[in-house]
C-alpha cells in the first residue's frame, strides 16, 4: 500500500512546498537517466493499478461530485468532474497508449558535420520538473503524470479543490506503478492541500526547482498563472473555437460537423462557440443548421440574419463573439465569404481551434494557411482538439502560444534539446 499523503496547512505550507520542489528535482535527475523499459514498466503497472483501484476512485469521485452539487455547480462543471466506469477505463487505456509511444528522450532530431570535421547532433532531453495546476477534471491527474513520466520528467500536480478526493485516489494508483518499477516515488507528487497558497508558491518556482508550469482550467486560473508565474508557462486562456460553413459545403456534412463540434461535449476547450455561415450559403444552409442546434437543446444567439431563420434565436450582443460558453450555447453570424470569416476569427478568436466546412480545395487551403490558430481543420469537428486524437496518447493541455509548444502538448513537447558535439582534437583559431 502507498503511504497516505500528509496534509500541509497554515504556516507549514511554504516549507512543505519547498521540500516537494527539492524532492521533485532529485527525482527528475534519476528519471532523466532512466531506461525506456523502466519507465514503460511503470506505466504498465499504473494502468493495472488504475483498473484495480476503480471502486476506490469512483467512491472518492462520488464524494467530490456530491459536494460540488451541494455547492450549486453547473451541469457542465459536474460533467467535467464526474467519473464513471467508462472514464476510468479510458484513463487506464490512455496510460497504455502513452506507454506504446516512442520514447522521445535521447532521440537525435538533426545531425550535421562541420567543415572542420566536428559532428553536431541535436538531441531531445527532458524539461526537468513540471508543475501542473488544474481544476475540475480528475483524469488530468493521470494524463499529466504519465506524459511527464514518459518524457523523463518529474511532475508536481496541484489539482482543484473540487476534485481533491478523486485526485488523491488516482495519484495513489500512479505511485503503485512507480514503486513496482523501482522508480522514485517523488517522480509524481500531488500537492496535499486545497489551500490556494500552494499555487502561489508554485508560480514563484519553488526555489528554482520548477522548470515549467502548465495551467489547465478556466480563464481565471490561466490568467493568474500567466500574470504571476516566474517560470515558463504552456497555456491557453480560452477556447473560442469557430466553425465556418462555406458556400461550397455539403449540407449533410456541415450538419454533422456543427452538431458534433458544439454538442458532443459542451464543456471541453475544443467545443465550438461560434458558427459562421457564408452569406452565399445562407438561403439553403442557415435555417437547417440553426434549427438542428435549437432542436438539440442548444441556445443560439445570432445576428439579424440568423434571427430571421428561426424565431427561437436570441439576439447576439458584442460580448457573445469572443465568449467561451462551455455550455449548450452558440453564437451564430452570417459573413461575406471566407475572407470575412478569417477576419472575424482573427478579431474574436483565441488562436485555439477553428474549422472550415467546404468542398472547395482552394478555399480550404486559404483558411488553413491564413487562420492563425494552434489547430485548423478542414471538414472535421473542432472536438478533435485532443492529444489522444492526434496520436499523442494523451495531452497535458492545448498550448496557444508561439514559444516551444503549440497545440496539444504531448511527450515530444515535454522535452527540450541539447547539442552533442564530437570532435577529433579541433581547436578554434
C-alpha positions as CSV (number, residue, x, y, z in Angstrom):
1,X,0.0,0.0,0.0
2,X,1.1,3.6,-0.6
3,X,1.7,5.9,2.4
4,X,-1.1,8.4,2.8
5,X,-0.4,11.9,1.7
6,X,0.4,14.2,4.6
7,X,-1.7,17.3,4.8
8,X,0.1,20.6,4.8
9,X,-1.8,23.5,6.1
10,X,-1.3,27.0,7.5
11,X,2.2,28.3,8.3
12,X,3.8,25.0,7.2
13,X,2.8,25.3,3.6
14,X,5.9,27.2,2.4
15,X,8.3,24.8,4.0
16,X,6.4,21.8,2.8
17,X,6.1,23.1,-0.8
18,X,9.8,23.9,-0.8
19,X,10.5,20.3,0.2
20,X,8.2,19.0,-2.6
21,X,10.2,21.1,-5.1
22,X,13.6,19.7,-3.8
23,X,12.4,16.1,-3.9
24,X,11.0,16.7,-7.4
25,X,14.4,17.9,-8.6
26,X,16.1,14.9,-7.2
27,X,13.6,12.6,-8.8
28,X,13.9,14.4,-12.2
29,X,17.7,13.6,-12.3
30,X,17.0,9.9,-11.8
31,X,14.2,9.9,-14.4
32,X,16.4,11.7,-17.0
33,X,18.9,8.8,-16.7
34,X,16.4,6.0,-16.5
35,X,15.9,3.4,-19.2
36,X,12.9,3.5,-21.5
37,X,12.0,-0.1,-20.4
38,X,11.9,1.0,-16.8
39,X,9.6,3.9,-17.4
40,X,7.4,1.8,-19.6
41,X,7.2,-0.8,-16.9
42,X,6.0,1.8,-14.5
43,X,3.3,2.9,-17.0
44,X,2.1,-0.7,-17.4
45,X,1.8,-1.1,-13.7
46,X,0.0,2.2,-13.4
47,X,-2.7,1.2,-15.9
48,X,-3.1,-2.1,-14.0
49,X,-3.4,-0.2,-10.7
50,X,-5.9,2.3,-12.1
51,X,-8.2,-0.6,-13.2
52,X,-7.8,-2.4,-9.8
53,X,-8.5,0.8,-7.9
54,X,-11.7,1.6,-9.8
55,X,-14.0,1.1,-6.8
56,X,-12.0,3.4,-4.6
57,X,-11.6,6.0,-7.4
58,X,-15.3,6.1,-8.1
59,X,-16.2,6.3,-4.4
60,X,-13.8,9.2,-3.9
61,X,-15.3,10.9,-7.0
62,X,-18.8,10.4,-5.8
63,X,-17.9,12.4,-2.7
64,X,-16.4,15.2,-4.8
65,X,-19.5,15.3,-7.1
66,X,-21.9,15.4,-4.2
67,X,-20.0,18.3,-2.7
68,X,-20.0,20.1,-6.0
69,X,-23.7,19.7,-6.5
70,X,-24.4,20.8,-2.9
71,X,-22.4,24.0,-3.7
72,X,-24.6,24.7,-6.7
73,X,-22.2,23.7,-9.5
74,X,-23.5,23.8,-13.1
75,X,-24.3,20.7,-15.0
76,X,-21.3,21.3,-17.3
77,X,-19.0,21.6,-14.3
78,X,-20.4,18.4,-12.8
79,X,-19.8,16.6,-16.2
80,X,-16.2,17.7,-16.2
81,X,-15.8,16.5,-12.6
82,X,-17.6,13.2,-12.9
83,X,-16.0,9.8,-13.4
84,X,-17.7,6.5,-14.2
85,X,-16.6,3.0,-15.2
86,X,-16.1,4.0,-18.8
87,X,-14.0,7.1,-17.9
88,X,-11.8,5.2,-15.5
89,X,-11.2,2.5,-18.2
90,X,-10.4,5.3,-20.7
91,X,-7.8,6.6,-18.1
92,X,-6.1,3.3,-18.0
93,X,-6.3,2.9,-21.8
94,X,-4.7,6.3,-22.1
95,X,-1.8,5.2,-19.9
96,X,-1.3,2.2,-22.1
97,X,-1.4,4.4,-25.2
98,X,1.3,6.6,-23.8
99,X,3.4,3.5,-22.9
100,X,3.3,2.4,-26.5
101,X,4.6,5.8,-27.8
102,X,8.2,6.1,-29.0
103,X,10.5,7.4,-26.2
104,X,11.4,11.0,-27.2
105,X,14.3,11.1,-24.7
106,X,17.7,10.7,-26.5
107,X,16.2,11.0,-30.0
108,X,18.5,12.7,-32.4
109,X,16.4,15.2,-34.3
110,X,19.2,16.6,-36.5
111,X,22.8,15.9,-37.2
112,X,25.4,17.6,-39.4
113,X,29.2,17.7,-39.9
114,X,31.1,21.0,-40.0
115,X,33.9,21.8,-42.4
116,X,36.4,21.2,-39.6
117,X,35.2,17.7,-39.1
118,X,33.2,18.2,-35.9
119,X,29.9,16.3,-35.8
120,X,27.0,18.2,-34.2
121,X,23.8,16.5,-33.0
122,X,20.6,18.0,-31.6
123,X,19.1,15.5,-29.1
124,X,15.9,15.5,-27.1
125,X,16.2,15.7,-23.3
126,X,13.6,16.1,-20.5
127,X,12.5,19.5,-19.4
128,X,13.1,18.6,-15.7
129,X,10.3,19.3,-13.1
130,X,6.9,20.2,-14.5
131,X,4.2,21.8,-12.4
132,X,0.7,21.2,-13.5
133,X,-2.1,23.3,-12.0
134,X,-5.6,22.1,-12.9
135,X,-9.2,22.4,-11.9
136,X,-12.1,20.1,-12.0
137,X,-11.1,17.3,-14.4
138,X,-9.7,14.4,-12.2
139,X,-8.5,12.5,-15.2
140,X,-5.8,15.2,-15.7
141,X,-4.1,13.7,-12.7
142,X,-3.3,10.6,-14.7
143,X,-2.9,12.2,-18.2
144,X,-0.3,14.8,-17.0
145,X,1.6,12.4,-14.8
146,X,2.1,9.7,-17.4
147,X,3.0,12.1,-20.1
148,X,5.6,13.7,-17.9
149,X,7.0,10.3,-16.9
150,X,7.2,9.0,-20.4
151,X,9.3,12.1,-21.4
152,X,11.6,11.6,-18.4
153,X,10.2,14.5,-16.3
154,X,9.2,14.7,-12.7
155,X,5.8,16.3,-12.1
156,X,4.2,18.2,-9.2
157,X,0.4,18.1,-9.5
158,X,-1.9,20.7,-7.9
159,X,-5.5,19.6,-8.6
160,X,-8.6,21.6,-8.0
161,X,-10.2,21.7,-4.6
162,X,-13.4,20.3,-6.2
163,X,-11.6,17.1,-7.4
164,X,-9.3,16.8,-4.3
165,X,-10.5,13.3,-3.2
166,X,-10.6,11.9,-6.8
167,X,-7.1,13.2,-7.5
168,X,-5.7,11.6,-4.3
169,X,-7.2,8.2,-5.3
170,X,-5.8,8.3,-8.8
171,X,-2.4,9.5,-7.5
172,X,-2.2,6.6,-5.1
173,X,-2.6,4.2,-8.1
174,X,0.1,6.0,-10.0
175,X,2.5,5.8,-7.1
176,X,1.9,2.0,-7.0
177,X,3.2,1.9,-10.6
178,X,6.4,3.8,-9.7
179,X,7.0,1.5,-6.8
180,X,6.5,-1.6,-9.0
181,X,9.1,-0.4,-11.5
182,X,11.7,0.8,-8.9
183,X,11.4,4.5,-9.8
184,X,11.5,7.3,-7.2
185,X,8.0,7.8,-5.7
186,X,8.7,11.6,-5.8
187,X,8.6,11.4,-9.6
188,X,4.9,12.1,-9.3
189,X,3.9,14.3,-6.4
190,X,0.4,15.6,-5.6
191,X,0.1,18.8,-3.6
192,X,-1.8,17.6,-0.5
193,X,-3.7,20.7,0.3
194,X,-6.6,22.8,-1.0
195,X,-5.0,26.0,0.2
196,X,-4.5,28.4,-2.6
197,X,-1.2,29.5,-1.1
198,X,0.3,26.4,-2.7
199,X,-0.5,27.7,-6.1
200,X,1.3,31.0,-5.4
201,X,4.4,29.1,-4.2
202,X,4.4,27.0,-7.4
203,X,4.1,30.2,-9.5
204,X,7.2,31.5,-7.7
205,X,9.1,28.4,-8.9
206,X,9.6,26.5,-5.6
207,X,13.1,28.0,-5.0
208,X,14.2,27.4,-8.6
209,X,13.1,23.8,-8.7
210,X,10.2,24.1,-11.1
211,X,11.2,24.3,-14.8
212,X,7.8,24.7,-16.5
213,X,4.2,25.3,-15.4
214,X,1.2,24.1,-17.2
215,X,-2.2,25.5,-16.1
216,X,-5.3,23.6,-17.2
217,X,-8.6,25.2,-16.3
218,X,-10.7,28.3,-16.7
219,X,-9.8,31.8,-17.7
220,X,-9.3,32.9,-14.1
221,X,-6.7,30.3,-13.3
222,X,-4.8,30.6,-16.6
223,X,-4.8,34.4,-16.5
224,X,-3.4,34.3,-12.9
225,X,-0.7,31.8,-13.9
226,X,0.3,33.8,-17.0
227,X,0.4,37.1,-14.9
228,X,2.3,35.8,-11.9
229,X,4.5,32.8,-13.0
230,X,8.2,33.3,-12.7
231,X,8.9,30.2,-14.8
232,X,7.9,29.4,-18.4
233,X,4.2,28.6,-19.0
234,X,2.4,26.4,-21.5
235,X,-1.1,27.6,-21.6
236,X,-4.2,28.9,-23.4
237,X,-6.6,31.4,-21.9
238,X,-9.8,30.3,-23.7
239,X,-11.0,28.0,-26.4
240,X,-13.1,30.4,-28.5
241,X,-13.5,27.9,-31.4
242,X,-15.3,28.6,-34.7
243,X,-16.9,26.5,-37.4
244,X,-17.2,28.3,-40.8
245,X,-19.7,26.8,-43.3
246,X,-18.7,27.8,-46.8
247,X,-20.9,28.2,-49.8
248,X,-19.3,25.0,-51.3
249,X,-20.1,22.9,-48.2
250,X,-22.1,19.7,-48.3
251,X,-25.1,20.4,-46.1
252,X,-25.3,16.9,-44.6
253,X,-21.6,17.0,-43.7
254,X,-21.9,20.6,-42.3
255,X,-24.8,19.5,-40.0
256,X,-22.9,16.5,-38.7
257,X,-19.8,18.6,-38.0
258,X,-21.5,21.6,-36.5
259,X,-23.6,19.4,-34.2
260,X,-20.7,17.3,-33.0
261,X,-18.4,20.4,-32.6
262,X,-20.9,22.1,-30.4
263,X,-22.9,19.4,-28.6
264,X,-20.7,16.3,-28.3
265,X,-19.2,17.7,-25.0
266,X,-20.0,21.3,-24.5
267,X,-17.6,21.8,-21.6
268,X,-14.3,20.9,-23.4
269,X,-12.0,23.6,-24.7
270,X,-12.4,22.3,-28.3
271,X,-16.2,22.8,-28.3
272,X,-17.3,25.2,-31.0
273,X,-18.6,28.5,-29.6
274,X,-19.3,30.4,-32.8
275,X,-20.9,29.3,-36.1
276,X,-20.1,31.4,-39.2
277,X,-22.2,30.8,-42.3
278,X,-21.2,32.1,-45.8
279,X,-23.8,34.6,-47.0
280,X,-23.9,32.7,-50.3
281,X,-24.8,29.6,-48.4
282,X,-27.4,31.1,-46.1
283,X,-30.5,30.6,-48.3
284,X,-30.1,26.8,-48.3
285,X,-28.0,26.1,-45.2
286,X,-28.6,28.6,-42.5
287,X,-32.1,27.5,-41.4
288,X,-31.3,23.8,-41.3
289,X,-28.1,24.4,-39.3
290,X,-29.8,26.7,-36.8
291,X,-32.9,24.6,-36.4
292,X,-30.8,21.5,-35.8
293,X,-28.9,23.2,-33.0
294,X,-32.1,24.5,-31.4
295,X,-33.8,21.2,-31.6
296,X,-30.8,19.5,-30.0
297,X,-31.2,21.8,-27.0
298,X,-28.6,24.4,-27.9
299,X,-29.3,28.1,-27.3
300,X,-28.5,30.1,-30.4
301,X,-27.6,33.8,-30.2
302,X,-27.5,35.3,-33.6
303,X,-27.1,38.4,-35.7
304,X,-30.1,39.8,-37.6
305,X,-29.8,37.3,-40.5
306,X,-29.6,34.4,-38.1
307,X,-32.6,35.6,-36.1
308,X,-34.7,35.6,-39.3
309,X,-34.1,31.9,-39.8
310,X,-35.9,30.8,-36.6
311,X,-37.9,32.7,-34.1
312,X,-36.3,30.9,-31.2
313,X,-32.9,32.6,-31.9
314,X,-31.9,35.2,-29.3
315,X,-30.1,38.4,-30.3
316,X,-26.3,38.3,-30.1
317,X,-24.6,41.1,-28.3
318,X,-21.0,42.2,-28.9
319,X,-19.8,40.2,-25.9
320,X,-21.1,37.0,-27.5
321,X,-18.5,36.9,-30.3
322,X,-15.4,36.4,-28.0
323,X,-17.3,34.3,-25.5
324,X,-16.3,30.9,-24.3
325,X,-19.6,29.4,-23.1
326,X,-18.5,25.9,-22.2
327,X,-22.2,25.2,-22.3
328,X,-25.1,24.4,-24.8
329,X,-24.9,28.0,-26.2
330,X,-23.5,29.1,-29.5
331,X,-23.2,32.5,-31.2
332,X,-24.0,32.5,-35.0
333,X,-23.3,35.0,-37.7
334,X,-23.7,35.3,-41.5
335,X,-20.4,36.5,-43.1
336,X,-19.4,37.6,-46.6
337,X,-17.3,34.7,-47.6
338,X,-14.1,33.1,-46.4
339,X,-12.2,36.4,-46.1
340,X,-14.8,37.8,-43.7
341,X,-14.8,34.6,-41.7
342,X,-11.0,34.7,-41.3
343,X,-11.2,38.4,-40.3
344,X,-13.9,37.6,-37.7
345,X,-11.8,34.7,-36.3
346,X,-8.7,36.9,-36.1
347,X,-10.7,39.6,-34.2
348,X,-12.6,37.5,-31.8
349,X,-10.9,34.1,-31.7
350,X,-8.4,32.8,-29.1
351,X,-6.0,31.1,-31.6
352,X,-7.1,27.7,-30.3
353,X,-9.1,25.6,-32.8
354,X,-11.1,26.6,-35.9
355,X,-12.7,24.6,-38.7
356,X,-14.0,25.2,-42.2
357,X,-16.5,23.0,-44.0
358,X,-16.2,23.2,-47.8
359,X,-15.7,21.1,-50.9
360,X,-13.6,23.9,-52.5
361,X,-9.9,23.0,-52.1
362,X,-8.7,26.5,-52.8
363,X,-11.0,28.0,-50.2
364,X,-10.0,25.3,-47.7
365,X,-6.3,26.0,-48.3
366,X,-6.8,29.7,-47.8
367,X,-8.5,29.1,-44.5
368,X,-5.9,26.6,-43.3
369,X,-3.0,28.9,-44.2
370,X,-4.4,32.3,-43.0
371,X,-6.2,31.3,-39.8
372,X,-3.6,31.8,-37.1
373,X,-4.7,29.1,-34.6
374,X,-2.9,26.3,-33.0
375,X,-5.2,23.8,-34.7
376,X,-7.0,24.4,-38.0
377,X,-9.3,21.8,-39.5
378,X,-10.9,21.2,-42.9
379,X,-14.1,19.1,-43.0
380,X,-13.7,17.9,-39.4
381,X,-15.1,18.7,-35.9
382,X,-13.3,21.1,-33.6
383,X,-13.7,18.4,-30.9
384,X,-10.6,16.7,-32.4
385,X,-8.6,19.2,-30.4
386,X,-7.3,16.5,-28.2
387,X,-3.9,14.9,-27.8
388,X,-5.3,11.4,-28.0
389,X,-6.9,12.1,-31.3
390,X,-3.6,13.3,-32.6
391,X,-2.0,10.0,-31.7
392,X,-0.1,11.5,-28.7
393,X,-1.7,9.0,-26.3
394,X,-3.0,11.9,-24.2
395,X,-2.2,15.6,-23.7
396,X,-1.2,17.8,-20.8
397,X,-3.1,20.7,-22.3
398,X,-3.5,22.7,-25.5
399,X,-0.9,25.5,-25.9
400,X,-1.9,28.5,-27.9
401,X,1.4,30.5,-27.5
402,X,4.2,30.5,-30.0
403,X,7.1,29.5,-27.9
404,X,8.3,25.9,-27.8
405,X,5.0,24.1,-27.8
406,X,1.7,24.8,-29.7
407,X,-1.4,22.7,-29.9
408,X,-1.7,19.5,-27.9
409,X,1.2,19.2,-25.5
410,X,2.3,15.6,-25.7
411,X,5.5,13.7,-24.9
412,X,7.7,15.4,-27.5
413,X,6.6,18.9,-26.4
414,X,7.6,17.9,-22.8
415,X,11.2,17.7,-23.9
416,X,13.8,20.3,-24.8
417,X,17.1,19.6,-26.5
418,X,20.8,19.9,-26.1
419,X,23.7,19.7,-28.6
420,X,26.2,16.9,-28.6
421,X,29.4,17.6,-30.4
422,X,32.1,15.0,-31.3
423,X,35.5,16.1,-32.4
424,X,38.9,14.7,-33.1
425,X,41.0,17.4,-31.4
426,X,39.7,20.5,-33.1
427,X,40.6,23.9,-31.6
428,X,39.2,27.3,-32.6
429,X,41.7,29.6,-34.4
